[in-house]
Amino acid sequence: MHQHFLHQKNSHQRYVIAKLKRDLQYADNYQQWKSIALALDQASGLEAWKYENASPYYGYEFIAQRLTRIKRLKNQDQQLDLAQYLREGLNFDIANISHPLLYTQTFFGTKKLIEDYIEQVCEAFAYIACETFTALSLTEKMKYFEGALQAYGQPALMFSGGATLGLFHSGVCKTLYEQDLLPKVFSGSSAGALMAGMMATRTDTELMELIHGDGFYENAFKFRNIFKIIRDRSGIADIQALKKFLRVNLGEYTFSEAFSKSGRHASIVVAPYIATHHPRIMNEVTSPDLLIWSATLASCAVPLLFPPVKLTTKRPDGVYTPYMANTRWVDGSVRSDFPQEKMARLYNINYSIACQVNPHVVPFMQSDIERYRKDLLSWPTRFMRHQAKSLALEAMDFTRTHLERVPIIQRLVDHGFGIVGQRYYGDINIVGHYSLRHYGYMLQNPTPALFKKLQREGERATWPKISSIEAHARVGKTLEHCLTVLRQQQTSLCQTG
């Protein structure tokens, strides 16, 4: 769509647009990026698209009707009707307003109708929570907002694997935190598990000190000599060096202790070494006494690079004990990079933000425009991708059937099934953009310079997604805020009473 508008411009207008695009690439911070993006929408004529309600991607007539009705009920002070009407339409994707293609047509933002609708819904909920709304008592209001928040759900942030490239995730977290959009639920596998562990074991202040500082750059990777590798077949990197790195950076917290400290729900993905067993997510619900560094160590135990490991728990008296002592664990990203369904059941997730930097996945990721295209020209590519996946799975199935007595082949094929068969997309996707140089970073020990470089790449990849994330999150954050205010009022009444 951008190119369509560009062809209609004269040479001076095209020059201005080209300059703004260059400025956009070199913006120093999100506010500067946003200002340039809005100027680009104006200069290119894309701003007009925002004011046209019609679009095939969402039910614009339905949204317009609801917007009008909410305004009328509020203006006429029909309080109970307003509360009921808002509750009926409580869905972050009502009438498909969160469709990804509604956030790719311009450089920033989406349809003005959608933005107005979300704004009006938030104002209406805030009105119900205020003292001038008298149709419900304080207790009834709290019950109303507790039910609304449960019905609406909450977002999850998921970090992929990617070895040292996982430093990209810190830039995503930095941007989301600065915009007050950082979810309370997140998951990580392999390198992403380290980011999940960092978030789980730190308060907001500590997390921002880490992210705004030089990062962490102890020796995570220490490679073993060829004689040791041949002698004990325990991987090409030293698992003890990685273990020390994790204990220094994550401390001795269990999942339960970390949640008490940070208030964030961290899930770390691990997989049993026996490939036929399903991967698991470890968190304060499923394994409260498991040490976070232990789960992260297992999630980072990439086959061939590190040997499988055993997990460790901490009893209430502080004594360390084995977790499922007869089981060894490995990297969770091979078979479950993003555990969306399991997290949804545990934490009432309504949408997910996926941060993908896995080097074997990123080159094959499609943009939202490519994924959701329906025109005839997209069919050949769609057909080829589907057939390639089907053929790969069939080839691995054939290999597993005929070479089932060769353990190493069986294990490689099982891992292959996990890599090809799993889903790598979330509802919103923040993806690293790689050159060949990035593959050289993978097994480098983190340095302050590399930390800042990859963090910056994470920030820049997140900026274009902020308007979409904010549209997804705003109603939910309004409900949380209203409930917090009401609980404070109840506490004050109890204290004065």
Summary of the structure (lengths in Angstrom):
residues: 497
radius of gyration: 24.9
end to end distance: 61.6
largest distance: 81.8
contacts: 1623
relative contact order: 0.13
helix: 59%
strand: 10%
